[in-house]
Structure formats: structure tokens, C-alpha cells
Amino acid sequence: MKEKSITAIEAIALRDKLSRDISRMWDIISTENVADKNYKRNYDMKLILKKIDELSKQRVEVKLQIQLINMGCKKRSETPANWLYPQIYELSEKNERYVKLGNVKTLDPALKTKLNKTEVLTRKYITQLREKLQLDTVAIRKKLDDYNNAATLLLD
């Protein structure tokens, strides 16, 4: 049975495609979250958020593949035991999601009844997502800080 492999060029192209797809989905959320009451949305906002999460996880994996190739590894199993790149890339994805969620337009709850608009991702919902992301990033940063405080390099 032939082992599955990927070249650096293929991995880079896949990473770039994932990045474009994720950006396009954030644009859709930005455009369609707040709309006139009679507007028929073309997309399910929560489903798009879920898809962004899936693609972000795929992008982390592809970035790890690129990193391994650039380090000269031939197999995924060659990663060092204390390799922190998965956490570093995961932190990057969570930071991006935090920022993008902060840019999503929502309606002011006090004015919601006066406006002729609707939203799917409410301010409260987005705030809850961002708070969870903050907790996740704090935990990842703690792991990274603990490692970095103990890590040393012998200078030849």
C-alpha cells in the first residue's frame, strides 16, 4: 500500500485556498448578518461560522505539514515530542477568529425594535464566542509561556 504524501508546493497551494475560502466566508458574514427585515439571506450564518472553524483546523494541519517539510522531515511522526507549532498555529487561528468576530456588524439591543433590520449573530452571541476564545487563548499562551520560560538554547 502506497503511503499518502504531499509536496511543499501542494501544501502551500492548499493553505492559500483555505485562507481565501475563510476570508470569503468572513465577508459573507460581514455582509449578511445585519439586513433589512424583508431580506432573504442567502446563507446560514451559524453554519458558515461552523465551516470557518472546520477550515481553520484544516489550515492548522496544512501549516504543520509545511513546517515539517521545511524542517526536512519526511514523515509526520518525525515531530519532536515537545513541538509547540500546533499550539502556535492554533493560537493564531483563534486570534484571527477573535478579531473577525469583533468586526461583525450587529444591532444595538436598545435600538433593535426601532430599526427595520434583523440579525442572526446577535451581539450577545458574538460576545459569548469571543469570551470563550479569550479563555482558550489564555490557556494556550500559558502553555507557551511555561515552555518558553524553561526552554534554553546552547550557543555554540
C-alpha positions in Angstrom: 0.0 0.0 0.0 1.4 3.3 -1.1 1.8 6.0 1.6 0.0 9.3 1.1 2.3 12.3 0.7 2.1 16.0 -0.2 4.7 18.3 -1.7 5.5 21.7 -0.3 4.0 23.4 -3.3 0.8 21.4 -2.9 0.6 22.2 0.8 1.2 25.9 0.2 -1.5 26.0 -2.5 -3.9 24.2 -0.2 -3.1 26.6 2.7 -3.7 29.6 0.3 -7.0 28.1 -0.9 -8.2 27.6 2.7 -7.2 31.2 3.5 -9.2 32.5 0.6 -12.2 30.4 1.5 -12.1 31.5 5.1 -11.8 35.2 4.1 -14.7 34.8 1.6 -16.9 33.3 4.4 -16.0 36.2 6.8 -17.0 38.6 4.0 -20.4 36.8 3.7 -21.0 37.1 7.5 -20.0 40.7 7.4 -22.3 41.4 4.5 -25.3 39.4 5.5 -25.5 39.3 9.3 -27.5 42.6 9.6 -30.1 43.0 6.9 -33.5 44.6 6.3 -36.4 42.6 7.8 -37.7 41.6 4.4 -34.3 40.5 3.1 -33.9 36.8 2.3 -30.5 35.7 3.4 -28.5 33.5 1.0 -26.5 31.8 3.7 -26.9 30.3 7.2 -24.6 32.4 9.4 -24.1 29.9 12.1 -23.4 27.2 9.6 -20.8 29.4 8.0 -19.2 30.0 11.4 -19.0 26.2 11.9 -17.5 25.8 8.4 -14.9 28.5 9.2 -13.9 26.6 12.3 -13.5 23.4 10.3 -11.4 25.1 7.6 -9.3 26.8 10.3 -8.5 23.4 11.8 -7.6 22.1 8.3 -5.4 25.2 7.8 -3.5 24.5 11.1 -2.8 20.9 9.9 -1.6 22.2 6.5 0.7 24.8 8.1 2.1 22.0 10.2 2.8 19.9 7.1 4.6 22.9 5.5 6.6 23.4 8.7 7.7 19.7 8.7 8.6 19.8 5.1 10.7 23.0 5.7 12.4 21.3 8.6 13.5 18.5 6.3 11.1 15.8 7.9 9.9 13.1 5.7 7.1 11.8 8.0 4.6 13.4 10.3 5.9 11.0 13.0 9.2 12.8 13.0 7.9 15.8 15.0 9.8 16.5 18.3 8.0 15.4 21.4 7.7 18.9 22.8 6.9 20.5 19.4 4.9 23.7 20.0 3.9 24.6 16.5 0.4 23.0 16.8 -0.3 25.4 19.7 1.3 28.3 18.0 -0.8 27.9 14.8 -4.0 27.2 16.9 -3.4 30.4 18.8 -3.0 32.3 15.5 -6.3 30.9 14.2 -8.1 31.7 17.5 -6.7 35.3 17.5 -7.9 35.7 13.9 -11.3 34.4 14.8 -11.5 36.8 17.8 -10.7 39.8 15.7 -13.0 38.8 12.8 -15.9 38.3 15.3 -15.2 41.7 16.7 -15.7 43.2 13.2 -19.1 41.6 12.6 -21.8 44.2 12.5 -24.7 43.7 15.0 -27.7 45.7 16.1 -27.7 47.7 19.3 -30.2 45.8 21.5 -31.7 49.1 22.7 -32.4 50.2 19.1 -33.4 46.8 17.6 -37.1 47.4 17.8 -36.9 50.9 16.2 -34.8 49.7 13.2 -36.3 47.8 10.3 -33.4 45.3 10.5 -32.7 41.8 11.7 -29.6 39.9 12.6 -28.7 36.2 13.0 -25.5 36.5 15.0 -26.5 38.8 17.9 -24.2 41.0 19.9 -24.7 38.7 22.9 -23.9 35.6 20.8 -20.8 37.1 19.4 -19.7 38.3 22.8 -20.1 34.8 24.2 -18.0 33.4 21.3 -15.3 36.0 21.9 -15.2 35.3 25.6 -14.7 31.6 25.0 -11.9 32.4 22.5 -10.3 34.6 25.1 -10.3 31.7 27.6 -8.9 29.4 25.0 -6.1 31.8 24.0 -5.2 32.4 27.7 -4.8 28.7 28.2 -2.6 28.3 25.1 -0.5 31.3 25.9 0.1 29.8 29.4 1.4 26.6 27.8 3.6 28.5 25.5 4.9 30.8 28.3 5.6 27.8 30.6 7.6 26.2 27.8 9.4 29.4 26.9 10.3 30.1 30.5 12.1 26.8 30.8 13.5 26.4 27.3 17.1 27.2 26.6 19.5 27.1 23.7 23.2 26.3 23.9 25.1 28.9 21.8 28.0 27.3 20.1 
